Amino acid sequence: MSKLNKDVLFLIFEELKFDKKSLYSCLYVNRTWCETVVPILWRNPGQYLTTINSCTSVPILWKIPSQYLILFNVIFLHLSKESKDILKKQEINNLITEIYQRPLFNYINFWKYLDLFLIENIISSSKIEESKKFDIRDEILKLFFSSNVKFIHLSIPQDYDFQLHHIPGAERCFSELESLSFCCDFGNCQNILNGLARICKSIRKFRVDNVHFCTNNSGINKLIEVQKKLNNVSFIGPYKGSRAIINIIEDESIYKSLEESLIKHVDTIQYLRMDWIPITKILSYLVNLFRLEISTCLPYPTNWNELDYLKDLSLPNLKILITRQVPIKITANLIEITKGQLTEISVLYNDADSKNLFKAICQNCSNLKYLNLSLSNNTNLLTSEFENLLISCQLLNKLIIDVVDFDIMFNWDKLLLILAKSSPTSLFTFEFHSGRINLEDIKLFFDNWINRNPMLLEIDSDNYCNEFGEKKQLEDLIEKYKVKGIIKKCSVYSNTRSRWLFL
């Protein structure tokens, strides 16, 4: 009965794996609860720390240095006597004490997600001399690779030249790897991937950041080739605001070979992101795609309009389509070939041809539940088309509107009136992103949202960034309409420009 109870507890705690506070409180209930929770908490310690992108250094949230130091100390307590003696010989004595309390658990054995960017930051938190960090890194990695752990995820940051596959125990530790995230650079990074290709055969999810910096992708191709059940592939370029964007490699042969490396996996790949214009007819082979994301970080060349094979393309299983900086004509074609199967669409592009996009959605997306649209000033002329879209998509339950031109005065009043008048009953969750949304327009929206489900609303607008003035007026307005039952929940913030900067 005790074993059964522990199994049931594990299933319950698994559902709470992203809820750090709840899991932490469970540690103090009793020994059984503690023993069940600890492996879940330590499976991926980095997820409970805020992070920054390991490739772009774009701040997502900042980590507190003390968090790194605490994690470093825990790792250090697990080092073997041999490792400590080696560090003593290197005169790294300030971290080593002869008497210390052993941890209650071997936390290293629970570690399933090896994030090497996190490890580097942990080492940096110790304030060790730069010349001695190599020795610390070497001993920490030996600790991980000498444990009984079998990692399921590996994340390799930019400019990482430590040859992981040569570390004793690497073959065992990476034998069940399911997910790999790798950041390209201009160096000889392909050696690591070629080495991993000899070890890892069960990767299902593969992500390459800064793919546009690849001058040699032999390791990427080899790693993709040897996988048995590759399901999710992302080739991601530099974010829009990166200075490094000027250093992009525009060698089509690199991208062509990456596309061709996917051919072997056409039966298993269901999720694909490409941050370049397709060079081959790869999309015509991937008939089992469930989610397709295409982005371009540079202005698109003319050959976008030469992709005539899209007209005859068939993606019968595609449910989610995301395009960024892809011409509306191409996006509309992709929508049309799905024949009504799409449930989610996200289109971020400043194009004057919104009419064709609205038309494609109206005619082909009766099952649509989620829609994210970027709109420009000309959209004000398409009120009837937008209304038809709302009428056609009766299952829609979330709508996000991005106004992409920060210098225009977008007529929010017209759009919001259409939403209040023609939204299907299932639609009451909205996000509005714009340089400016007038308070009067928002009030008009609230006034006309009568006899409907209370809305869930996010407003992201520069004119509400100040705690006083307009933001205070808007917050007062929101409270008033909460009392009336028009609003269930509403948040106001200002992140519009950075939102577009990092797309």
N, C-alpha and C positions, 0 to 999 in steps of 0.2 A: 504493500500500500504506500509505503514511504517513497519507493521508486516511482510509482505512478504519480504521486503528488508532485514530485520534482519535475517529472516530464510535463505535467500540466502547467506548472509554474513557468517552465522554460518557454512554452508556447505563448503564455500570457505576456511574459517579459519581452519576447521577440516583437510583439506588437507595440511595445513602448521603446524600441531601440533608439528612436530619435528624440525621445523625451528624457533628457538628462536628469532633470529635477526629480521626476517620478522614480526613475531607476535608482537614483542616489538615495532616496528616502527608503527604498526597499532593502538597502544594505543593513539597516538597523533592526529589522523585524526579528529575525532569528538566524541561526547558522545556515539552515537549508536555503533560505531566501538569499542570504549573502553569497553562498557558494554558487547559486544559480545565476545571480545578477552579474557578478564580477567578470566572468568570461564574455558577457555581452558588452559590458562597458569597455573592456580592454581589447575587444576585437578590432576597433578602429578608434584609438584615442584622439586622433587628429580631428575627428568630426565634431568633437565637443569643444574644440578651440576654434575661434574665429580665424579666418585665413585670408591670404592674398594670392592672386593667381601666380603660379610658379613660372609661367612663361612671360607674361606681360607686366608683372608687378603692379597690375591694376588693383587698387585696394577694394576688396569686397567688404571686409571688416578687419579691423586691426587686432592682432593678437597681443595679449598682455605679456611682456617679457617674463614676468614671474611664473606664468603658466609653463613656458618653455623650461625654465629652471627647475621647477618641480618635477616635470617629466624627465628631465636629464638626470636628476638625483635618483629617481626610481630606477631608471635604466642602469645607472652606475652601480646600484646596490646588487645587481644581478651579475656583474662581471666576475669572472673566475679569478682565483688567486694568481694564476699565470698571467692573465691580462693586467692585473693590478701591478704585478712585479715589473712587467714591461713598461708600464706608464711611470713607475717609480724611477726606473733607469733613465727615462727621458726627462726626469726632474719635474714630473707633473704630480707633485706631492700634495698640493693644496686641496685636491679633490679626494684624497685617499686617507682614510682613517683605519687604524688597526682594529678598533672595536666599533661595531655597528650592529643594528638590529636587522636581522634578515626579514624580508617581506613575508607576510602571511601566505601569499600566493606567488607562484612563478608567473608573473604577469606577462613575461615575454612569450610564454607558450600560448597565450590567448590571442596574441597579436596576429591578425589576418590581413591587414591592409598596410603594406609597406610604402609609406610616402617619403621618398628620399629628400624632397624639399623640406618636409617637416623635420627630418633628421638633421639636415644642415642647419636649420634654425635652432634646433635644440642644442647642437654643438656650439653655435655662436653665442648662445645665452650664457655659456659657462665662462665667458671672458678669458679664454685661454689664448696664449700667444698664437698668432697666425701660423707660425712655423711648426707648431705642435698639434694643430688641429687634424692633420693627416693621421697621426698616431691614434688620436681619440676616435676618429671615424673608423679606422681600421679595426680597432678593438670592439667598437659597438656593432659593426657589421658582422664580425666574427661571432659575437654573442648571438645575434639573430640567426645566423646560419648554422650555428652549432646546436640550436634548440630543436625541439620536436615539431615546431610549427611548419605548416604548409600554407604559404600565402595564397590568397585568392585574388588580391589586387596589388599591382605595382605601379607606382608613379615616379617617373624619372624627370627631373627638372632640366632646364636649359644649361648648357655648358658642363654637363656632368660627365666626367671622363673616367670614373672608377669602374674598372672592368668586373662587373658583378658576377658574370658567368665563370670567372676563374676562382672565385672564393670557394673553398671546400664546403660542401653541403648545399651549394646552389642548386644542383640538379634535383635534390630531394625537396628543397624549399619551394621551388618554382614548378614542380611537376604537376600541380593542380591549379595553376594560375588561370583565372577566368577573365580578368580584366587588366588591361595595360594602358597607361596614359604616358605619352612620351612627348617631349618638347624638342623640336629640331633646332639646330644651330648650324653655323658654317664650319664647324669642326668635324673631326672624324668620329661622329657619334654613331655611325652605322655599325661599328664593331660590336657595340653592346647588343644591338638588335640581332646581328648575325649570330652572336653567341647564344642569345635567348632562344633563337629559332631552333637550335639543336636540343633545347630542353623543354620548351613550352609548346604543347600541341593542343591544349584544350581552351585556348582563349576564345571567349565569346564576344567580348566588348573591347574594341581597339580604338584608341583616340590618339591622333597626332596633332599637336599644336605647332603653330608657326611653320606649317607645311610649305609655305612659299619660300622658305629659306633653304630648302633642300637643294644641295648641289649634287648629292649622291644618295639615292634612295634604295640602294641594293639591299640593305638590311631590312627596311620596311617591307619591300616586296617579298623577301625570303620569309619573313615572319608571317606575313599574310598567307603565303602559299602553303605553309605546312600545317595551318590550323584545320581542325576537323569539323567544328561547328560554329564558325564565325557568324555572328548574328547582328552585331551593331558596330558600324564603322563611322568614324568622324575624322575628316581631314579639315583642320581648322586653320585659317590664316590669321595674320595679326589683326588686332582690333582696330577699328576705324581711326582712332585718335593717336595711334602709335607712330612715333618718329621713325621706327624701324621699317615702316611701310615703304619708304623710298628705297630700301635695300632688297626688295622682293625679287626673287629669281623668276624670270618670265620665260623659262625654257619649257616649251610645250611637251617635250619628250618626257620630262619628269612626271607631269600630270597624266600623260597618256599611259605611261608604264604603271602608275598607281591604279588607274581605271582598269587596265588589263589584268592586274593582279587580283581583282575582285571576280573575274569571270568564273574562276573555279568554284566560287561560293554562291553562285546565283540562286541555288535552291535553299540556302540557309539565311542569307542576309535579309533582314526585315527593317533595319533602321540604317539610314545613310545620310550623312552630311558631307557636302562638298563645297569648298569655298573657292571654286573656280568654275569657269565655263566648261561644260563637258566637251572633251576632245574626241572621244569615241562615241559609239552608240550604246554605252554601258547601260543606260536606263532601259533600253529595249530588252535587255536580258534579265533584269531584276524584277521579274513578274510577281515575286512574293513580298515586295516592299510594303510595309505597313506605315512607315513614316519616312518622308523625304524632306530634306532641308538643303536648300541651295542658296549660297551667299556669294557675293563678290565684293571684295574690299577695294577694288579699283573700278573706275568707269569701264563699262563693258565695251568690247570692240564690236565691230560690225558682224562678226560671225555668229553672234547670238541669233541674228535674223536668218542665218543659213541653216538652222537646225530643223530642216523640213521633216526629218524622221519623227519629230514629236507629234505630227498630225496623225501618224499611224501607230503611235505608241499605245500599249495597253498596260495599265497598272490596276488590275481588278481588285487588289487587296489593299490599296492605299487608303488610309483613313486620316492621316495627318500630313498637311502640306505647309511648309514654311519657306518663304522666299525673302531674301534681303538684297536690295539693289539689283534685282532681276527685272528686266523690262516687263511691263504689264502684259504685253502681247504673249510672252512666253508663259507667264504665270496663268493667264487665261486659258492657254492651250492645255497646260497641265491639269487645270480644273476640269476642263471639258472631257478629257479622256478618262476621268475616273467614273463617269456615268452615275453620279449620285451617291457614291460610297463615302465621300469625305465627311468626317465629323468635326475636324478642326482645321482652320485655315488661319495663317498669319502672313500678312503681306506688308513689308516695310519698304516703301519706295516712293520717291517724290516724282510722280509721273502725271502728265496732263490727260492720260488716257484712262481715267478711272471708270468711264462709262462701260468700256468693254469688260472690265473686271466685274462690275456690278451685274452686268448681263450674264456673264459666265456663271456667277454664283447663283443668280436667280434661276437659271435654267438647269443647273446640274447639282445643286446642293440642298436637296429637300431634307437630308438627314443631318445637316450642320448643327452643331451644338456650341461651338466656340469660334469666335471670329475676332481677329486682331487686324485692324486696317490703319494704314497711314493715309492721311488725306491732305490735300493742298487746297489753295484758294479756289481753284476752278471747280472743286467739288460742290461749292455753293450753287452751281448751275444744275446740279444733278439731283435735286431733291426728290423728283418723282422716281428716279432709278433707285435711290436709296430706300424709299418707301416700299417699292416693289420687292426689294431684297428682304426687308423685314417681313413682308406678307408671305413671301415664298418659303422662308426658313422658319417654319412654325415650331421647330424643336430647339431653336437657339436659346441658350441659357446664360451665355456670357458674351459681352461685347466690349472690346477695347478700341478706343479711337486715339490715334496719334496724329496730331497736326505737326507736320514735319518742317514747315517754314516758320522760323521764329519771328520773322519780320512782317508777316502779314497779319491783317485783322480778320481772322476767320469768323464767319457768321455762325457762331454756336447757337444762336437763338433759333434759326431755322432747323438745324439738325436736331436739337433737343425737343422741339415741338413735334417733329416727326416721330421721334422715339416715344414720346408720351402718348401719341395718337395711335401708332401702328405697331408697336412692339408686341410680339406674341406673348401670351400669358406666362410662358415659361421663362421669359427674359426679364430679369430684375437685378442682374449683377453687371455693373459697369465700371470701366476705368477710362478716365479722360486725361490725356496728356497734351499740354499745349503751353505755348509761351504766355498766353493770357486767356482767361475765361472770365468774362464779366459777371459780377455778382448778380446783376439783373437777369442775365440769361439763366443762371442756375436757379434763381427763384422762380422764373417762368416754368422751368422744367418741373420743379417740385409742385407748383400750383396745378399743373395739368396731369400730374401722376395721381389720379384719383381712381378709387375702386380697383386698385391693383395690389399685387403683393408688395409689401414694404421692400424697398430697394437696398442693395448692398453696393456702396459707391466708394470709389477712390478718385480723388482729384489731385492731379500733379500739374501745378501751374506756377510760373515764376512770380506772379503777382500775389501769391499767398505764402511767400517764403518768410515774411516778417511776422514775428509773434504778435505784433500789434496791427493797427490799421485794418486793411482788408481781410487779413486772415482772421482776426478777432470777429469781424462782422460776419464772415462766412460761418465760423464756428457757432456763433449765436443763432444764425439762420438754421443751421443743421439741427441744433437742439430744439428749436421751435417745431420743426417738421418731424422730429422723432416723436415728440409728444402727440402730434396729429396722426401718427402711424404711417407716415409717408416713407420714412427712412428707418431701416433696422440698424444699419451700421454704416458709418462714413469716416474715411480718413483723408486728411489733407496734408500734402507735402510738396516740396519743390525739388525735382530731380530730373526734369525734362532734358536739359542739355547734356548732362552726363549720361543719361539713358541712351541717347542717340550716339554719343561719342564712342561708346564701347560696343556698339552693335557690329 
